[in-house]
């Protein structure tokens, strides 16, 4: 994408995020990654009269795996202080789950993560309708005490919802201390630490993230009192277990967040070779009617588990019930107030 086009979509994003003249915005990058993002956001912010700054961290050491919560800011308290003193941080390195992000949010800085390819950012621009529908869904989820998920493949799992807050992601942020991820479009919460139990069967066509791959053979998870006690299946199950074992951290077997996707502009099929543009898989997390469960850390929601071992698994054709009332049935949202037209 050329600089002028990239600047235009960043301008749309900053307007949706309520950027005003004289606000202080910092774009955070690392090494040589996403310098074009910084250029586009800087140009867009200047057009709105904002005070724009670019903070560029040194390149990180080479590490394997998706080590969530580990950032170059950990050794730079003065940089964290600077970010705590701006109005909006545009995070182009991925700070989520880190103590540094939590401290920056607690200081009132709003944060937008933008690490997906520009073409995907353009195709999944935030809209006012998406925001309104996701906020209604979040209110619905926040009132619920029990979530049950079923599927034709054998999933039947129950989450007790009495501990953690609900998070709404609609791809922009205009409230102090709020974080969001561009692109997105879903809601989620966490089950009680000992309140998740049952069976989840990840079926062919469901998605493993961060592996960025479609499941080919069923993976059966057994969950008791908030912890995975067994993972069974074929090659895909072995890949998941090997990946989790590589962290040498049993807390990776904890249950993390759970929710459903609502973005009609996100497409399930776009991870096939030749279609997948790269990035962290925000499109499969967001596609309309998916039910996503996650394993590992729950500190994003205020929980005690801060393991770096994290998987997100969006699933198709599931049904999701809140206090026995259907919200998603066979992969389709059935609550009229939060339905959107699929494009």
N, C-alpha and C positions, 0 to 999 in steps of 0.2 A: 504494500500500500504506500502511495506517495505521501510526502509530508503534509501537503495541503489537505488531502482526504483524511489522514489520521488526525490532524488538528481539528477538523470539523466534528468528528465523532467524539473527540475528547471535549470539545466545547459543549456538545449536547449533554455529555455526562456531567460536566461541572455545573451546567444550568440545572439539571435534575437534582444535583447535590446541593443546590442552594447557595452556590458560591457568590459572594458579594464583593464589591470593590473594597479595597484596603484590607481584606482578610489575608492572613498569612498561610500560604500553602507550601508544603515541601514535598518534592518528588524524591523517593528513596530508591536508588538502584545499587547494584553491586558489580564490581569489576566492569567487564565490557557488555554485560547483559542489559538489554532493553534500553539502551541509550536513546533510541528513536522514540520510545515511549516518553522519556523525560523531555525531549525536544518538543513533542506534540503537546503534552500537557502544559509545558511552560508557555508555549505560544498561545494556547487556548486560554489559560488563566490570565495572561497579560491583556487579552482582548476584553476580559471582564473587569479589568482594573485591579486584580488581586496582586498581592506582593508574592512573587514566585521565587522559590529557591530549589536548588538541586543538591541533594546529599548523596554522594557516591562512595560507597564502602569498598574496601579492598576485596579482591577476588577471594572466595572462600577456599579452604583446603578441599581436595578431592575426597569425598566420602561416598560410600555405597548406600543405597536404600533411600527411602523418603523419611528423613529424620525430622519429623515435625517438632516444632518448639525450639529448635536450635538455630540461632541466628548470630551473625557477626556483631550485632549490637551488644551482646552479652559482655564483651570486654570494653565497651565504649560508653560509660555512664554519662559523659558529657554530651554525646550525640543523643542519647535517650532524653536528656533534659531539654535539648533543643526541640526535639519532636513533641515533647509534652507542652511546649510553649507556642506551638502553632495551632491554627484553627482546623486545618485539614491535612492529613498525611495521605499521599498516594503511594501505596506500598507496591513496588514492582519487584520485590524479592521474596515475598511470602513470609510474614511474621506470625501467622496464626498459630495459636497454642503456646506462644512464647511468653515468658514473664515480662519481657520488654513491651510487647503489644498490650498486655493487660495494664501495665503501669501507664502507658501512653493514653489508653482509653480512659482510665480512672482519672486522669488529669483533665479530661474534657475534650481532648482532640478527637475529631471524627476521622475514621480511617476507611479508605477504599483500597482494596487489593485489586491490582490489574496485572495479571501475568499471562493471560491467554493470548493467542495470536490475534493481530489486529483485524483480520478478516472475520474472526468469530466475534470479536467485540462489536464490529459493525453490524453483523447479522442479528445479534442479540442485544440491541440497544435497550436500555431501560425505558419503560413507558409508565405513564400515570395509571393506566388501567391495571397493569401487572402489579404495581405497588398496592393499589386499593384492594385487589383480590387477595394478594398474599397477606395483607394486614388483617382482612376479615378471617382468613384461614387461621392466622396466628391467634386471634381472639378465641376462635372455636377450640383450637388445640389447648390453649392455656386454661380453659375451663374444665377440661376432661380429667378424669381420675384414672381411667383405664384405657389403654390402647390394645386392640387385638388385631393381629395380621394373619391372614390365611391365604392359601393358594391352591390351585388344582394339583400342584406337584407335591403337596404334603406339608407345607408351612402351616404351623399353628402355634403362635407364640404370643404371650401376653406381657405387656409392660405396665407396671404400676407407676402412675404419674403423680407423685406427691411431693417431689423434692426440687426439681430443677425448672428453670424458666424456659419459655418458648422463644425461639429466635426466628425472625422473619428475614429472608434474604430476597431482595427485589432489585439488586444491582446498582443502587445509589445510596448516598447517605447525607442527610442534611440536619441531623440532630447531634448535639454535643455528646461525645463518648460513644457514638454508634459505629459499628463496623459493618461493612458489606463487601461483597465480592462481585466484580463485573467480569463475565456475565453470571447470572443466577436466576432464581425464581422458584423458591421452595420454602417450606417451613419445617422446623424440627425441634425436638426437645430430647430429654434423656430420661430413661427409666430410673426408678429408685435403685440405689446401689445393690440391694439384695432383692429387687422386685421384678426381675425379668426371668421368665421361664418358659420352656417349650422347645419347639423344633423349628428351625428355618432351613428350607431346602432352596438353595440357589440353583436356578434352572438354566438349561441351555439358552443362550441369548441374553442372560443377565450379565452385568458388567463388573469386572474386578478393577478397582482403582487402589493404588497407583499403577497397577500392571497395565492398565489401558488395553484390556483384552476382553472379548466375549467368552463366557463360560461355554464349554462344549459338552461337559458331562456334569450331572448333578453333584452338588456339594451339600452334604447334610451336616448342619450344626446342631448339637444338643446344648441347651443353655439351662443352667440351674442357678437360682439365686443370683442372677446378674453376671455369671461367669460361664464361658464356653468350656464344657467338660469333654467334648468329643467333636472331631471333624472327620468325616468319612466321605469317600468317593474315589474317583479315579485320578488321572494326572492332575487335573485342576486342583483337587483337594490337596494333593502332595505339594504342588507349587505354593499354595497358600500356607500350608504348615511349614514348609522350608523357609519361606519369607519371614513368617512370624518367629520361627526359631532363631533366625539370624540376629535378632535383637537381644537375645538372651535375657528376656524380661517377661516374666509370667504375667505381668499386668497387661500385656498385649491381648490377653484372653478376656479382658473385661469388655462389657458392652458399653459402647459409646452412644452417639446420638441416633435418632430415628425420626423419620418424617416422610413427606411426599412432595413430588415435583409438580410444578404448576405452569411452566413456561411453554406456550404453544409454539414458540419460535425455535425451541430446542428439539433436535431430532435424534431419535435412538440410533438410527442406522449410520450415522456419520463417523463411526470409528473404524469402518472397514478400510483396507488399504486403498490409498488414492483419495479417500474422503477426509480422514482424520488430519486436521491441520496442525496437530501438536498441542502442547499445553498440558494442563493438569486434569483435564476431563470434566470441566464445569458443565459442558453440554449434556452428557449422560446423567449427571447429577440432577439436572433441571427438567428433563423432558416430562411432558404432561402425563400425569397419572402414574409415574413410577413411584414405588415405595422403596426407600433407601434405609438400610440399617448399616451401622458402623461399629467397628471394634477398636478398642484401645482407649485413648485419652478422653476424659470428660471434664478436664479443667477449664475448657472454653465455657462450660456452663456453670462453673464454680465448684466442680467436683474435685476429689482428691487424686485422681489418676492422671499423671502427667507423662506417661510413657511416650516414647517416640515411635512406637509401633502402631500404625493406624491404617485401617482399610475402610473404604467406603464402597458399598455394594448396592447400586440401583437395580431393582428387580421389576420385571414386567408382569402384567396380568395378575397382580395380587389384589386382595380386598383388605381394606383397613377400616376398622370400626372404633369409634370413640364412645365409651360408655354404652356399647351395644348398638349405637346408631351408625349406619354406613356412611362413609365419606368417599372412599374409593372402592369401586366394585369391578373386579376383573380388569383392572388397569384403566378405569375411566372414573373421573370425578363426578359424583352424583349429587352433591350439595349445590343447589341452584345458585346460591349467592357467591360461590367461588368458581363456578364454571367459566371457562373461556373458550372462544372459538379457535379450533385448531386450524392452522394455516397450511 
